[in-house]
Amino acid sequence: MGLLSRKKAGSAVKSNPRARDENVDAVGMETSSGSAAESHPEGVLKGADRTHLLEPKYAVEMSDRRLELILAKCSREYGEAVRDNFDKLAEAPNRPEGMKYFDELLGLNSSRPEEIQKLKLSGQKVIGFFCMFVPKELIMALGAVPIRMCSGIAATIYPSEELLPNVLCPMIKSSLGLKISCMSPYFESCDAIVVPITCDGKSKLGEILQDYLPTIQMNIPRRRDNPHIIEFIDNELKTLIAELEAVTGTQLKAGALKDAIKITQAEQKVHIRLQELRKGRGAPLWGRDALMVAQAQFYDDTERWTAQVNSLCDELEVRVNNGVSVVPKDAPRILLTGSPVIFPNFKIPHLIEEHGGIIVADETCAGSRNLKEPVVVDEWIKHDMLRALTEKYILPCTCACFTPNLARMDILTELVEAYEIDGVCYHVLRGCLNYDIESRKIERLLKSHNIPMLKVETDYAQEDVEQIRTRIEAFLEMITARKRK
């Protein structure tokens, strides 16, 4: 996500509601040279309405001074991480011209936060959400702007650790720290946030966020073989709609929902087109670029994103027809699965592709899973449209929160065959127990198909990069040797 420039920031972000008015120096805080006020956007900590925070249960009281220092530290480290990512991407040969748009959207000088602020000034609400279970069509149909808030930022883990145990999933810690630090103009723009309860960490994340902004927690059933699951989800969607209507001040209309679904159908269709172009033995696009394209969709205007991906696909089609590939055609073809890999935490994709592999497909909730199939509507009446959203976002999902999760086995088998996969990298974020537990089952499945799997357990820190590099190099060398036999 892009940070706002000093010029833009005054009207773009609100203060952290737990800040006290007195100026008290933080204890043990790292600071950069110069004052903290010179190290972050102006106006970040001024003028927020704190009246809705009557009895905070979790939020730690902080002085404005300490918040300034936290923001300065997180902003500096985040900027370094983003620049490092783009330096590595710049070294990747033969990137398509069409990636420039997505680089700019996810870069430090993105214009999207300022655009969202203009939409807010015009009266639109902004609804943040986590995970892929929230149908953004509902948000769009209510006239609001949907923004997915899952964070891959290492720097914002630090401020959350006063509230969360260090063994917890880094994505949850990073996301909470994003709010505590006031660093994200997207988070600061949110009028409310929706948090699906997919694991213990997410359930408590939603509870803690209630101290900071209006929060809607969405129940996700764990057993899909329950005969009452459709009724359960229907009722949960009704509750979600009622709460979103209260936030937006708008009633959900069938016509508006139809328009929103039509927009996302085009979005999903173009992503399917992109994935089809990655199936051949050549590779017209780096896997890390494909992940960036999918994650740009978290923040972008849906119709504009669709148009930009179509333009990228036009360029990739020419490459495919001309036999242009970013790697040799015998490069190890890797499937990435497991815990989400979220920008700028791209150390695993970078290491795979810097050492001769190519990620041609993924099965993750921050990549292709959310856009794999379009919403299919039988009749354009509200009941059928809501049922179609259930059948798109919840019933077919292969998230490891479900049990039994047999659909994931089927999807992985299909991907291995369709993309001619040579090996699988199974990514586990430390503390992500659901995906960690499922790794053994997936390893056995892949072994039955004679596909090797490398399990990499890591977090957002960079200290283990060299250790992981050694393992990935050995894994790719083993695949290359197998292919030569």
N, C-alpha and C positions, 0 to 999 in steps of 0.2 A: 504494500500500500504506500502511497506517496505521502510524504510529510508536507505540510503547508509552508510556503515561504513566509517571511516576516510580513510582507505586504498583505497577504491574504488572511493571516491568522486571526486578526482582531474579531471579526464577525463569524469566524468559522468554527470555533470550538468553545465549549463551556468549561467552567472550572470543575475540578474534582469536588464533589459535594461534601467530602469529609474534611476539607481544609478548614483550619481555624484562622481567625483574622490576624492574630498576633504573629510577628516575625521572630521565629526561634530557629537558631542554627541546628542543622541536622547533626547527629552524632555519627562519626565514622563514615561519612559520605565522601566518595571520590568526586572531585570537581575538576573541570577543565580550566585552562587559563582564562582570566577575565571573569566578570561577574556572571552569575547564572542567568540573569536577565538577558545577557548578550548571547547566551548559548542556545536559546530556544525561541520559538515564535512569540511575538508580543501579544499580550492580552489573553493568554491561555488561562490564567488563573483569576480572572476578574468577572464579577457580575452574575454568577449563577444563582438561580432560585433554589434554595435548599429547603424550602418549606415542606416538601413531601417526605423528608427524612425525619420522621418523628421519633422513632425508636430504632436506630440501627443496631443490628445484632452482631455483626462481624467487623464492619469497617473500622480500620485503625485511624484514630484522629491524628492528623498531621498538620503542621503549620504550613502556611503558604510558602515559606522559605524552603522547607524540606521538599515540598512538592516541586518547587522550581529546580532543586538540585537533582531530584529523581528524574524529572523530565529531561534535564540537560544530559545526564548520564545515559539514559535510554536512547535519546535521540542521536547522540554521538555514536554509540555502539551500533545502533540500527543502521545509520548511514554508512558506517564502515562495512557492515555485512552486505548491504545492497550493492555497494560499489564493488566489493570483492566478487559477488555473483556476476555482475555485468562484465567485469574484467575476464572472468573465466569463460563467459559466453562469447566474448569478443575473440577469444583464442580458438573457438570452435570453427573450423573452416566451413565455408559454403552455406552460411545461414541464409534463409530466404529473406528477400526484401520486405515481405509482408510481416515479418516479426517486429519491425520497428514500431508499429502501433502498440503492440503488447508490451514491448520494452518500456515505452513511454508511460503507458497506463500503470505499470507496476513500479516505475522508477520514482526517484526522490522528488522530481518536479512535475508529477502528474497533475493535470488540470481537473481531474474528476472530483476531488474534494470541494474545490471552489464551485464547480457546476452543481454539486449536491446542495451547497449552501444557497445558491440562487433558487433552486427548487423549493427549499424550505421557506425562503423569504416570500415565495409566491403562494405559500399556503400548504404545500405538500408535506406529509409526514414521512419520516424515515424509520423503517422497521429493520432492526438487525436480527440475525438468526444464526444459530449454529447447526452443524450437521446438514445432511441432505434430506432429512425427513420432512422439513417444512415446505409445503407447496408454495412457492413464491408467487404462483398465479393468484392466490388469495390476497396477498399483499398488493399486487399490481391492480387487481380488480377493485380494491378499496381505495385506489388513487394514491397509494403510498409507494415509496422507493424501497425495494428490498436490497439489503447488503448482508452478505455472509461474513461472519466475524471470526472464523477459526484462524488462529494466529500461529505463524511459524517463526516468530521473532524471539531469539535467545535473550536479548537485552531485557525484555519485560518480565522474564521469569523472576529476576531479583526482587522487585517490589512486592510480588505476590507471596513470597515465602514467609512473611510475617503471619499470614493467614492459613497457608496450605502446607502440608507435610512435603519434605523434599523428595519422598518416594512417589509422589503423585505424577501422573502423566504430564510431560512438559507442555503439551498443547493447551491443557486446561490452565496450568500455571501462567503460561505466556499470555493467554487470552484475558485472564483476570488482571494480570499486571498491566496489560494494555489499557484497561480502564482506570486502574489505580494511578498510573503515571500520566494520564491525560494526553498520551502521545499520539493517539490515532484520531485524525479529524473525522474518520468514518464513525468510530465509536462515539465520539463526542457529539455527533450529529443525530444519533439515534433518539427517537421519542419513546421507544420501547424495544425490548429484545425478546426473542423466542428461544427457549432452551429445551430441546428434546431430552428426555431422561433416558439415555442409552447406557449409562454405567453409573457407578457410585460417584465418580468424580463429577460427571455432568449434573447429577442431581444436586450436589452441594454447590457447584458453580452457579446454578440457577438461583439457589437459595441466597448465596452471598451477594450476587448481583442485585438483589432486591434492595440492598442498602444504597445502591448507586443510581438506579433508574428503574422505571416500571418494567417488570419481568413477567413473562408468560411461560410457565413450564408445561411442556407437552408430553403426556404419557405415551410411551412406545411399548406395545406388548412384546414380550420375549418369545412366546410360543405362537408360531403361525399355524400349527396344526389344531389349535383350539377351535371348536365349532362355532364359538361366539365371537371370533376375531373381527369379522366384518361389522357386526353391531358395535363392538367396542371402539373400533376406529371411527365409525360413523359418528358416534357420540363424542369422541375426542375432537374430531374436526368441527363439530357443531360448537363445542366449548371454545376452541381456538378462534373460530369465526366471530363468536360473540365478543370475545376479549379484544380482537383486532378491530371490530366495529366500534367498540368503546374508545379505543385509542385514536382511531382515525376520524370518528364522528360521522362515518358513512355506513350505509347499509349495503350489504352485498347483493348485487343485482345479477340476474342470469346473463343479461346482455354483456355486462362488463366482464364477467367471468369468462364468457365465450371469447371475447376479444383478447383477454390475457392468455388463454390457452392457445389460441391461434398464434400468438407471438412466440410462446415457448415451443410450440410444435416446430416452427421454423428454426428456432435455435437448436433444438435437438436434432433436427434433420441435417443441418449443416455440420454438426459435430460427427454424426454418423458418416457423412461424406468424408470428413477429415480422417476418421479412423480407417475407412476403406482404402484410402490412398497410402496407408502405412503397411498394408498387408503383403505387398510384393517383396521379392528377395532383396531388392534395393531399399534404401531408406531415404526418402526425399526430405525428411525432417528429423532433427534431433529429438530424442525423447524428452529431454528437459525443456525444449521449446514447446512440445505438445502439452506438458504439464503447465507451463506458463499460460498458454492459450486457455486451457480449462479454468485456471484460477483467476485469470482476468475477468472471467464471467462472474466471479463473486461480487465485483464492484461496478462493472460497466453497465451502461444502458443496454438492455437486452437486444433491441433491434439494431443498434449500432454494432454491438459485438457480433451479431449474426452476419451483418454485411461485411465486416472485416475478416471474419473466418471464411466466408465465401470467396473473398478476394484472395486470401492466402491459399485456399484450395485451388483456385484457378492457376496460381503460380506453381503449385505442387503438381498439378496435372501435367503441365508442360514438362516439368522435371521427370516425371514418371515416363512420359511418352518418349523423352530424349535419353532415358537411361541414366539420369543424373542422380547420384547418391551421395550422402554426406559421409559415408564410410564405405570401405570395400564390401562387395556383395557377400563375401564369406565371413564378415564380422559376426561374432556371437550375438544372436538375437535374444534379448532379455525381456522377460515379463516381470514387472514390479508389482508386488502385492503386499498386503499387511496393513500396518498403521499408516495414516496419511503422511505424505511428504508435502509440506506447505512452504511456499516461498516466504522468506529467503533461506529457509533451512533445506538447501538443495545439495548437501554434501554427498549423499548417496548417488543421486543421478550424475553429479559431476564426476565422481570417482569411477563409476561404471563407464562413462563415455570418454573420459580422458585416457582410459587404458584399453581402448580398442573395442569395447562393447557398444551396443546400441539398444536402447529401450524402445521397443516397437509397440508395446502395449502395456497397460496397467490395469489393475483391479483394485482401486483404492477409492475412498470417498472424497478425496480432493482432486481426483482426476476424471477418469471416464465413466465411473459408475453412475454418477448423477445424470449424465447426458446420454446414456447408452441407448435408451429407447424413448420414443415420443409418447405423449399422452394420447390415448386412444379413446375417443368418445363415441358411444353408440347413437345417442340422441342428444341434441343441444338443449336439454332441460336441466335445471339446477341439480336434481338428484343424480342424474346420470353423469354430469360433469364432476360432481364431488366423488362419486364412486370411481370414476376414471383417475382422479388424483390419488385416491387410495391405492388403486392397482398400479400406479406408476411409482409413487414415492415410498410406499411401505411394504406391500405384499411381496414384490419381487426383489427387495433389497437384500444384498448378501453381507450386510454388516455382521461382524462377529458377535454383536449383542444378542442375536437370535439363537435359539436352541430348539430342536436340532437345526443346524445350518447346512442342510444338504444342498440347497440351491447354489451355494458358493462352490461346492465341489463340481457341480455341473458347468457353471460358468467358467471356472478355471480350465476344465477339460476342453471346452469349446475354444477358449482363447489360445491354448497351447497348440491346438490343431489349426485354427484359422490363421494364426500369425507365424506358424512354423517356428515355434519357440525352441531355443537350444538350452536355455537355463532360466531359472526363476530366482530372483532376489526377494526374500521375504523379510520385510522391514518391520521391526518391532520397536516402538517407543517405550523406554523404561517406564513401568507403571501401567502400561496398556495391557491389562491382564487378559482381556478377551482375545485379542489377536495373538498374544503369546501362547495361550493355551491351545488355540486352533492350529498352531504351526506344526505340531506333530502329525495331526490328521492330514494336513496338506502335503507334508513331506512324504507320507506313505502313498498318497494319491499320485503324486508326481513320480515316485519311484516305480509305480506300476506302469507308468507310461515311459519309463527310461529317461526321465528328465531330471537332471541334477538341480538341487536347491541349496542356496546359501542363505542362512538365517543371520541377519545382522541386527543385534540389539544395541540401541544407542539413544541419545537424547539430543538436545539442541546445541550442546557444547562442542567445541572443536578439538578438545584434547585427545580424542580417540581417532582422529583422522588418519594418522599414519598406520595405526594398527588395522583399521578397516581397509585402508589402501592395500596393505599386504595381503589380506584375505581375498579382496576382490580381484587383485592381480592373479593370485593363484587359481581362483575360481575360473576366470576367463581363460587362463592358460590351459586348464584342464579341459574346458569346453573345446578350445581350438584343437587340442590334441585328439579329442574324440572325433571331431569332424574330419580330421585327416585320415582316420583309419578306414 
